[in-house]
Structures are given as C-alpha cells and as structure tokens.
Amino acid sequence: CFVHTGAAPTPPEVSRFLWRGLAVHVTDLYGSTEMGPVTINGKVHDYIQYRLVDRPQLGFRLTDKPYPRGELAVKSPRATTGYYNNPKATENLHHDGYLLTGDIVEERAPGQLVWLDRRQNVLRLAHGEFVNASRLEELFWSQSPFIEQAYLYGNPLYSYLLAVLVPSAAAVERAGDSTEQRALLRQELARVAAQAGLKSHESPRDFLLESAPFSQENGLLSSSNKPRRPHLKTAYGPRLDELYLEIEKRQKGRLADPGLSLPDKLREAVALTLGLESVETGSSSFVHLGGDSLAAVRLSELLR
C-alpha cells in the first residue's frame, strides 16, 4: 500500500526507484523518540509548532541566505515532558517552551524543512549507526604521534567514514613523499582503531592527505582553536564525496571481474554491502560484521 522510510536520509533516486518499481506512495519521515513524528517528505505536520534557533558557533544562522538555518525546536502533543530521573538532561532539552531536537535544518519555505546536520557532531550513516565524529577525531590525533589533525566525514548515503588527515612533523620526517605518508597514516588508523576497540564503521575507510594544517587563518579553526565543521565540510566535502564514488566504483569493478572465483565474489559482495574494505573467510559472522536484516536483503539482491 505504501512505503515509509526514516532510519536515515533517503537518496531521491531511491525514492524514485521505489515509486517506479512498486507503484506505491513513498514517504520520507522525520522525527525522534522525544518529539514523535515531525515531518513527512520535509513538510511539518499541521499539529506541530516549530522554530529555528541560531547556532552561530556551528555556522548556522536565521539570517543565512538563501534560506534560514538553525537548530530545530518543536512543540508537539506527542513530545516528552522530560527524561526520567535526569533533571539536567531535561533542562537542556527545553528552549523557551520548545523542545530542542539537536538537528540542524534549513527552512526552504514556511513548514518545509530540509535536514542538514546534527548539533553535537554526531553523524548517522546509511545503516542507521551513529558516530561521534569529534570524539573519534580526538582519539586518532591524540593516540598517534604521526597524525597532527583529523577531520572525519560521513555521508549518510554510505555506511563508512572518510577523513582528511594532516601529518605531523614526525610523519613527514619518517616518510618523505606523500605515498609513504599515506601508508604510514593508514597503518596508524588501523593501529589506533584496534587498540581502542572501534567498530569497523568508526574508523575511516580512506582519507585525503592535507599538508596545510587547519588554522584560524584559513578559516578552519575558531578563535578558541576548535574545528569549524561547516567550514571543513565546505572545504573538503566535494572531494570526499568524489572519493566515496571512486571507492564504490572500485569495489563494483572487482565484483564484476570475470577472473574472480566464486568465494572471492561472495567476499566482495559482503564487503560492498556492509561498507567494508575487505572480508576474510571465517573471520566473523554476517551479523558481527555489521549486517542486519535490511543488509541481508541488499546482499541477496546483489548476489542475484
């Protein structure tokens, strides 16, 4: 009768494919546990009152052009009154009688919103997993003497992260050219991730190597030397999105290799489905590698 999607932002081409293939109405829903349903296909429900709250420290303002941007705050008859036995969290949830969603949105027209980002730098990937980019960035540069700065980037259409890494002076001294530096930093990412017990989607699959550090002068750090994520996204987002496409193209190319054995094809198919670089035979189960029922359907279709 209909298709609802809401675990993560849905690519328009996926919605169009579902409509064409199934000839049913496709709706993209947005809401939260605290607020209940908020929008359907970007349109705010009639019973919802909302406002946008300025977040200049994140680069989002109501005066932004061509559309106002800010954190979404709502009033809803389905909204919670607070968190059980947690008055501090309840206090932080409210703003002038509205409940803060933690989501940055853009108001394209009255009652028409487009989701942009999470206020707390929490990224949601295609399989529905959340990653705290700031925590992971700090982990990588603080635990490696060869990583001076790191910026993690997650496109919600993919199930893994990419990064921009600035090598430290020690890395430049040990590994002369960019190829050697990339190899060294790739080893460091794997080492730190293993020591910290990170899940596969918490460690960047690939990265851009940046020789110029993030600074206040180039606009990538604030006056308190904190990363200005909107500016970093503007500076590196297009190149990182291109890298996503290159990775997917490489994986699909390997899968289509006529010389590949059947076991190798199966491994490549699992890796492509779960957003992994590779899968070793007998290393783990599909579930332990990050697979769920929806990923199983995607894998089945890919194999077919």
C-alpha positions as CSV (number, residue, x, y, z in Angstrom):
1,C,0.0,0.0,0.0
2,F,2.8,2.4,0.8
3,V,6.5,2.7,1.8
4,H,7.8,4.6,4.8
5,T,11.5,5.3,5.2
6,G,13.0,7.2,8.1
7,A,16.1,5.4,9.6
8,A,18.4,7.9,7.8
9,P,18.1,10.4,4.9
10,T,16.9,8.7,1.8
11,P,18.5,9.5,-1.6
12,P,16.0,10.9,-4.0
13,E,17.0,8.3,-6.6
14,V,16.0,5.5,-4.2
15,S,12.6,7.1,-3.6
16,R,12.0,7.4,-7.4
17,F,13.1,3.8,-7.9
18,L,10.7,2.6,-5.3
19,W,7.8,4.6,-6.8
20,R,8.5,3.4,-10.3
21,G,9.1,-0.2,-9.3
22,L,6.3,-0.7,-6.8
23,A,3.8,2.0,-8.0
24,V,3.1,2.9,-4.4
25,H,3.4,6.1,-2.4
26,V,6.8,6.7,-0.9
27,T,7.1,8.9,2.2
28,D,10.3,10.0,4.0
29,L,9.6,10.5,7.7
30,Y,11.5,12.5,10.2
31,G,11.0,12.6,14.0
32,S,12.5,11.4,17.2
33,T,11.8,9.4,20.3
34,E,11.4,12.7,22.3
35,M,9.2,14.6,19.8
36,G,7.3,11.9,17.9
37,P,6.7,12.5,14.1
38,V,7.8,15.9,12.9
39,T,7.9,16.0,9.1
40,I,6.7,13.9,6.2
41,N,8.6,14.4,2.9
42,G,10.0,17.6,4.6
43,K,6.6,19.1,5.3
44,V,5.9,19.8,9.0
45,H,2.8,18.1,10.4
46,D,-0.1,20.5,11.0
47,Y,-0.2,19.9,14.7
48,I,3.5,20.8,15.2
49,Q,4.7,24.2,16.2
50,Y,8.4,24.9,15.4
51,R,11.1,27.5,15.3
52,L,14.7,27.6,14.3
53,V,17.3,28.5,16.9
54,D,20.5,30.4,15.9
55,R,23.7,28.3,16.3
56,P,26.4,30.7,15.1
57,Q,29.2,28.7,16.7
58,L,28.3,26.0,14.2
59,G,27.9,28.4,11.3
60,F,24.1,28.2,11.1
61,R,22.0,31.4,11.4
62,L,18.4,32.5,10.8
63,T,19.9,35.2,8.6
64,D,21.6,32.7,6.3
65,K,20.9,33.1,2.5
66,P,19.1,31.8,0.5
67,Y,17.4,30.0,3.4
68,P,17.3,30.4,7.2
69,R,19.3,27.7,9.0
70,G,19.4,26.7,12.7
71,E,18.6,24.0,15.2
72,L,15.0,22.8,15.1
73,A,12.9,23.3,18.2
74,V,9.3,22.0,18.3
75,K,6.1,21.9,20.3
76,S,4.2,18.6,19.8
77,P,1.3,16.9,21.7
78,R,3.4,13.8,21.4
79,A,6.5,15.3,22.9
80,T,8.0,14.0,26.2
81,T,7.9,16.1,29.3
82,G,11.5,15.2,30.1
83,Y,14.0,12.4,30.9
84,Y,13.3,10.1,33.8
85,N,15.4,10.9,36.9
86,N,17.6,13.2,34.8
87,P,16.8,16.8,35.5
88,K,19.9,18.2,33.9
89,A,19.1,16.5,30.5
90,T,15.5,17.6,30.8
91,E,16.6,21.2,31.4
92,N,18.9,21.1,28.3
93,L,16.0,19.7,26.2
94,H,13.9,22.8,26.5
95,H,14.2,26.3,25.0
96,D,11.5,28.9,25.6
97,G,8.8,26.3,25.9
98,Y,10.0,24.4,22.8
99,L,11.9,21.1,22.8
100,L,15.3,21.1,21.1
101,T,15.8,18.3,18.5
102,G,19.6,18.5,18.2
103,D,19.2,18.7,14.5
104,I,20.3,21.5,12.2
105,V,17.7,22.2,9.4
106,E,17.1,24.6,6.6
107,E,13.7,26.2,6.1
108,R,13.1,26.2,2.3
109,A,9.5,27.6,2.8
110,P,7.1,28.0,5.8
111,G,6.6,24.5,7.1
112,Q,9.1,23.0,4.6
113,L,12.3,21.8,6.2
114,V,15.5,20.0,5.0
115,W,17.7,18.2,7.5
116,L,21.4,19.2,7.3
117,D,23.4,18.0,10.3
118,R,23.5,17.1,14.0
119,R,24.2,19.8,16.5
120,Q,26.6,17.6,18.5
121,N,28.6,16.5,15.5
122,V,27.0,13.1,15.6
123,L,26.9,11.5,12.2
124,R,24.4,9.0,11.2
125,L,25.5,6.5,8.5
126,A,23.4,4.7,5.9
127,H,22.9,1.6,8.1
128,G,21.5,3.7,10.9
129,E,24.6,3.7,13.1
130,F,25.6,7.0,14.9
131,V,29.2,8.0,15.2
132,N,30.6,10.8,17.3
133,A,33.0,12.5,14.9
134,S,34.6,14.8,17.4
135,R,35.4,12.0,19.8
136,L,36.9,9.9,17.1
137,E,39.0,12.8,15.7
138,E,40.5,13.4,19.1
139,L,41.2,9.8,19.6
140,F,43.1,9.4,16.3
141,W,45.3,12.5,16.7
142,S,45.9,12.1,20.4
143,Q,46.9,8.4,20.2
144,S,49.1,8.7,17.1
145,P,52.4,10.8,17.0
146,F,52.0,10.9,13.2
147,I,48.6,12.5,12.9
148,E,48.6,16.2,13.7
149,Q,44.9,16.9,12.8
150,A,42.0,14.9,11.6
151,Y,38.5,15.7,10.2
152,L,36.1,12.8,9.9
153,Y,33.3,13.0,7.2
154,G,30.3,10.8,6.9
155,N,27.8,10.9,4.0
156,P,24.5,9.4,5.2
157,L,24.2,7.6,1.9
158,Y,27.2,5.4,2.8
159,S,27.9,3.1,5.7
160,Y,31.5,4.1,6.4
161,L,33.6,7.2,7.2
162,L,36.2,9.1,5.2
163,A,38.7,11.6,6.6
164,V,41.1,14.4,6.0
165,L,44.4,13.9,7.8
166,V,47.2,16.3,8.4
167,P,50.5,14.5,9.0
168,S,52.7,15.6,11.9
169,A,56.3,16.7,11.6
170,A,57.3,13.3,12.8
171,A,55.4,11.7,10.0
172,V,57.0,13.9,7.4
173,E,60.4,13.2,8.8
174,R,59.9,9.4,8.8
175,A,58.0,9.2,5.5
176,G,59.3,11.5,2.8
177,D,56.8,11.6,0.0
178,S,53.0,11.6,0.1
179,T,52.8,7.9,-0.9
180,E,54.9,6.9,2.1
181,Q,53.0,9.3,4.4
182,R,49.7,7.8,3.3
183,A,50.9,4.3,4.0
184,L,52.2,5.3,7.4
185,L,48.9,7.1,8.4
186,R,46.8,4.2,7.1
187,Q,48.8,1.9,9.5
188,E,48.2,4.3,12.3
189,L,44.5,4.5,11.7
190,A,44.3,0.7,11.9
191,R,46.5,0.5,15.0
192,V,44.6,3.2,17.0
193,A,41.2,1.7,15.9
194,A,42.3,-1.8,17.1
195,Q,43.7,-0.5,20.4
196,A,40.5,1.4,21.1
197,G,38.3,-1.5,20.1
198,L,36.5,0.6,17.5
199,K,33.8,-0.9,15.2
200,S,34.5,-1.1,11.5
201,H,32.3,1.9,10.7
202,E,34.1,4.1,13.3
203,S,37.4,4.0,11.5
204,P,37.7,5.9,8.2
205,R,38.0,3.7,5.1
206,D,40.1,6.2,3.2
207,F,41.4,9.7,3.5
208,L,42.7,12.9,1.8
209,L,46.2,13.9,2.8
210,E,46.4,17.6,3.6
211,S,49.8,19.2,4.1
212,A,48.5,22.6,5.3
213,P,47.2,22.4,8.9
214,F,43.7,23.6,9.9
215,S,44.1,27.1,11.3
216,Q,42.3,30.3,12.1
217,E,44.0,32.0,9.2
218,N,42.4,29.6,6.6
219,G,39.1,29.7,8.5
220,L,39.0,26.0,9.5
221,L,39.6,26.7,13.3
222,S,37.6,29.1,15.5
223,S,39.2,31.7,17.8
224,S,39.4,29.0,20.5
225,N,41.1,26.7,18.1
226,K,38.1,24.4,17.8
227,P,37.3,22.8,14.4
228,R,34.7,24.8,12.4
229,R,32.9,21.8,11.0
230,P,30.7,23.7,8.5
231,H,33.8,25.3,7.0
232,L,35.7,22.0,6.9
233,K,32.7,20.4,5.2
234,T,32.6,23.2,2.6
235,A,36.4,22.9,2.0
236,Y,36.6,19.2,1.7
237,G,33.1,17.8,1.3
238,P,33.0,17.8,-2.5
239,R,36.4,16.0,-2.8
240,L,35.3,13.5,-0.1
241,D,32.0,12.8,-1.9
242,E,34.1,12.1,-5.1
243,L,36.2,9.7,-3.0
244,Y,33.1,7.8,-2.0
245,L,32.1,7.3,-5.6
246,E,35.7,6.2,-6.5
247,I,35.7,3.6,-3.7
248,E,32.3,2.2,-4.7
249,K,33.3,2.1,-8.4
250,R,36.5,0.1,-7.4
251,Q,34.5,-2.4,-5.4
252,K,31.9,-2.9,-8.1
253,G,34.7,-3.3,-10.6
254,R,36.3,-6.0,-8.5
255,L,33.0,-7.8,-8.1
256,A,32.5,-7.8,-11.9
257,D,35.9,-9.2,-12.6
258,P,35.3,-12.4,-14.7
259,G,38.5,-14.0,-13.3
260,L,37.3,-13.8,-9.7
261,S,36.4,-17.1,-8.1
262,L,33.0,-17.7,-6.5
263,P,34.3,-17.4,-2.9
264,D,36.1,-14.2,-3.8
265,K,32.9,-12.8,-5.4
266,L,31.0,-13.7,-2.2
267,R,33.6,-11.8,0.0
268,E,33.5,-8.8,-2.3
269,A,29.7,-8.8,-2.2
270,V,29.6,-8.9,1.6
271,A,32.2,-6.1,1.8
272,L,30.3,-3.9,-0.7
273,T,27.0,-4.4,1.1
274,L,28.4,-3.6,4.6
275,G,30.7,-0.8,3.5
276,L,33.9,-2.8,4.4
277,E,37.2,-2.7,2.6
278,S,37.6,-6.4,2.7
279,V,36.2,-9.6,4.4
280,E,38.4,-12.5,5.4
281,T,36.9,-16.0,5.1
282,G,35.9,-17.3,8.5
283,S,36.7,-14.0,10.3
284,S,33.3,-13.4,11.6
285,S,29.6,-13.8,11.0
286,F,27.4,-11.5,8.9
287,V,25.9,-10.0,12.0
288,H,29.2,-9.4,13.7
289,L,30.5,-7.7,10.6
290,G,27.6,-5.2,11.0
291,G,24.9,-6.9,8.9
292,D,21.2,-6.7,9.8
293,S,18.0,-7.9,8.1
294,L,18.0,-5.0,5.6
295,A,21.6,-5.5,4.7
296,A,20.8,-9.2,4.2
297,V,18.2,-8.2,1.6
298,R,20.6,-5.9,-0.1
299,L,23.2,-8.7,-0.2
300,S,20.7,-11.1,-1.6
301,E,19.8,-8.7,-4.4
302,L,23.4,-8.0,-5.2
303,L,24.2,-11.7,-5.4
304,R,21.1,-12.3,-7.6
